[in-house]
Amino acid sequence: MFGFNSYIHLHFHLFLQDVKKALDECEFALYDVIVNLSSLLFFIIMRTLIRVNSCLRIKVRFSKMYSEEN
C-alpha cells in the first residue's frame, strides 16, 4: 500500500505528464496556426502582385496606344 508521500508523488507525476501532453498538443496547434497564417499571407502577397502586374500591363498598353495616336 502506498504511503501519503507516494500518493502525492504519483499524482504530481501524473499531473506533470498531463501538462506535458497539453503543451505538446498546444505546440502542434500553434505550429498549424503559424503554417496556416503564413500560407494565407503568401496567398495575399501573390494575389496583390498579380493585381499590380495586371494594372501595370494595362497602364503600359494605354500609354502605348496614347503615344501612337499622338
Summary of the structure (lengths in Angstrom):
residues: 70
radius of gyration: 30.0
end to end distance: 101.6
largest distance: 101.6
contacts: 132
relative contact order: 0.05
helix: 94%
strand: 0%
